[in-house]
């Protein structure tokens, strides 16, 4: 998970009984020395990596924006990233490129764990399921930690082969996504799901992989999944490229991830409220509602980096 990064130094930190800890540099880039042998890198050793400057705004220097879209519904599996996905989506077959979002649903669930703690029992993940006019498949949209999927080996709850050693998503995603995750920053993940409707999604995916579906605990992914809200899309001609565009707009402004104020649930509420024109939308969890402020305006305007690139 260190693709597109450069090793800058290796240091070992020594814990001192009195006073501040002391660090010793074992190796530094540019000093002409060979990397230290593994035997010299004991407890407390740290490797420091640097990322290119363009990684501040995306996973590609030519396609900024922290949004990726994985699909196995367009022939060969693909993972589109950043602004360039807009052109790729517009170039799909007309039936898909000109399809419009018709209905959206906010879906929430807890994560399946062997022994639920109090925190686990009160931690809910939420996203938005999109139904399209082509009626061929649905699309799942969520916010999560930046590089969380790539950093965890491409294992997504929304892919059938999650438990395989080398999932399809991991094989096709650009190497630049395969980095250590950052729990303080966000990315938008979009995945096409091979179901045609909300009802199929609930029966064939959520229930199948939940504590209500009969699978052994080790194979379960969700606890108590629920459809929190459903509504018709009121944005005119919301095509796939439009949906990707508004997500790129949003994440360029709402890129901070904070457990109680800016997370998957607040994004789901924002996206649902924006697409359906619904006022008073609130996050699923009652713990988040007092501090929630709807950010639908963040979906409207292009990121500032698009202005710089057009000059």
N, C-alpha and C positions, 0 to 999 in steps of 0.2 A: 504493500500500500504506500509506496514512496515514488510512484511514477512522476516524471516531470519535475523532480526535486533533486537538489545537489547537496551532497554531504559537505559541510563546512568545517566541522571539528568533532573531535571525540574527547570528552572530559570525564574525569572520575571525581565524584564528590566524597569528601572524607568528613564523617560526623565527628565533631569535636566535643569532648565532655564539657569543656568550658569555652565560652565565646562562640563566635559564628563558625559555621561549617567552612571548610577549605576545599577549593577545587583545583585539580591539577590537569593541565592540558596534555593529553596523550598524543594527539595528532591534530594538525591544522592544515587545511587546504592551502596549497601554494608554498609549503615549506620544503618541498622536495623529498620528504621522508615517506617510506612505505607505511602502509596501514599497520597498526600494532597487531600482534598475534592475539588470538582469542584468549589464551591463557593469562594475558596481562589485563584483560578487561573483566574485572571482577564486579562484585556488588557495588552499586552506586555509579556505574559507568553510564554516561549519557551521550547519545549521538545527536548532533545539531544539524538540521537540514535547512536549506533555503529554497524558496520557490521563486520562479520568475515573476517579475512585476505585474505581468498581465493576469496572473491568477487572482488578483484582487477583484476583478470584475467577471471572471468566467473560467471555463476549462479550456478555452482555446483563444489564442491571440487574434484570430480572425472571426470568432463567433462568440462574443461575450454574452453573459447572462447565465445565472444559475438556475436553469430549468432544463430537465432532460425528459425525453419521451421515448419509452420503450414499447415496441410492438412486434408481435408475431403474426399480425393480421394483414400484412402488406406483402406477402411472399416471404422472402428471406428475412430472418429476424434483424432488427435494426434498433439503434439507440441514437436518437437525434439530440443534439445539445445546442443551447444558445440561439442567437438570432438567426443562424443559417437554417434552423428547422422551419422557419416560416416559408422559405422558398421550397424546401423539400415537400412540405405538406401541400402547398399549392400545386406542385407538380405530380401529385398522386393521381390515380385514375379519377375521372370526373365524378363518379358515383361517391367516392370518398372525399375528394377535395372540396366538393360543393355541398356536402352533407351539412346539415345544421343541427345544433343541439336543441332538443325538444323538451326534455324533462331532466331535472337534477334532483338528487337525493343526498341529504347529509346522513352518513352512516358512522356509528360509533361502536367501539368495542374495547374491552380490556385485553391485555396480552396474556396468553396462556403461559403460566408458570407452575412449577411443581408444587410450591408451597406459597400461597398468596400472603404477603404481608399486608399491614394496614395501608401502606403506601400503594402497593400493587392494586389493592381492591378499590382504590380511589383514583387510579390513573387510567384515563380513557384516551384512546387515540380516535381521531375523527378525520374524515375526508369526504370528498364529494364524488358521487357516481353520476356520470353523464350518459343519457340515452340519446342516440342519434337518429336522424331521419332515415338513414339507410337500413336500419334495423339488422345490421350484421354483427355488431359487437358493441360493448359499452366501454367507457373510458373512466379510469379512476384517477383522481387528482388529490394530492396531499402535500403538506409541508412537513419536513423533518430536518434533522441535523445535517448540516453541510458535510458532504462526503460520507455520510453514514452508511449508505448502501455499498458504495465502492470500497470503503474501508473495511466493511464486513464481508468481503468476498462476493458481492453481488447477490446476497441472499435477501429476497423480498417476499413478504407474505402474499403478494399478488402474482406470484409466478409458481406454476405447478412444480417445477423442478428445484424449488428452494433448497432442499436438503441434499441435492447432488453435490459432489465435490467441486465441480466447475459449472455452475448454472449458466444457461444461455445468456442471461442478462450480463453476467460478468465477462463472458467471452466477447460480446459485441460492443460493450461500452468502451469509449475511448480510454486509453491508459491514464489520461490526466484526471479521470474521476477516481482512480485507485490510489487514494491518499488517506492519511489519518483523518478521522472525523473531527469536526469542531462543534461542540455542543452549545456554543454561544451564537452560532450563525445558522442560517436556514437555506434550504434549497427547495424548489418545487419539483416533485416527481409526478410524472404522468405515465400511466401504463394502460394499454388496451387489454381488456378482459374478454375472453371468448364466451360471453353470454349476451343475449339479445335484449334483456330487460332487467328491471329492478327485481322482479320476482325470481327470475332465473339466477341472478346474482345472489340473492338471499338463500335460495334453496341449494344451488349447486356449488356455491363457494363459501359463504359465511357459515351456514349450518354444517356443511360438510367438514370444515376444518375447526369447528367450535366444540365446546364442551357438551353440546347438545346433539352432536352428529354421530356418535358411536365410535370414533377413532380412539385408539389408545392414547393416553396423555402425551406421550413423546411426539406424536404427530399432530397434535392440536396446535392451532395458531391463535385462536380468538376465544375469549370468554364473553358470554352474554351479548352477542352482536345485536344491534338494534338500528332501525331506520328512524332517525330523529325528526326529519322534515323532508317534505317532497313538494315540488312546485314546477310550474311550466316556465321555460326560459322566455324572457321578454326582450332580450337583446336581439335586434334585427339581424338575421343572417349570421348567426354565430357559428362560423365554420371552424374546422380544426385549427387553421392558422390564426384565426381570430382568438380562439381560446388560448393558444400558446402565446400570442402577443400580449394579451392582458395579464397572463401569468408572468411574463418577462417584465412588464411594466411594474407589477406589484412587488416582485422580489427585489427589484432594484431600489425600492424605498423601504420595504418592510423586511429587511434582511437579518435583523436581530432575532435570535431565539431566546425566549425567557419563559421559564416554566409556568408562571402565573399570569403573564400579560400578553405574550406573543408566541403562540405555539400552533400546533396542528389544529386545535379546536377553534382558535380565533380566526385562522385562515379559512377554515371550512365555513364559518359563519359569514365572513366577509365575502367569499366567493358566492355562496348561496344567495346572500342578500343582493349582491350586485347583479347576478344573472336573472334572478326572479323579480327584482324590484320590490323586495319585501322589506318593510320597515320593522324595527324592533326585533330583529333576529339576534339571538344570544347564543353563546357557546353551550355545548351539551352539559358540561359540568357546572353545578351550582357554585362551586368554589371560584370559578373564573368570571361569573357574571357581574359581580359588583364593580370590578375594575375594567370591564371590557368597553372599548370604544371602537365603533365600526369604522373601517378604513376603506370604504368602497372607492373613494377618490383615487386611491393608489393604483387602481386598475386602468385608469383612463389615459395617462400621459406616458409618452415614450421615455425611456431612461436617458439620462444626460449623456451617457457615452455614445448614443446614436447621433447626438448633435455634433460631438467632437469628430466622429468618424465621417460625417457628411461634409465637413469643411474642406 
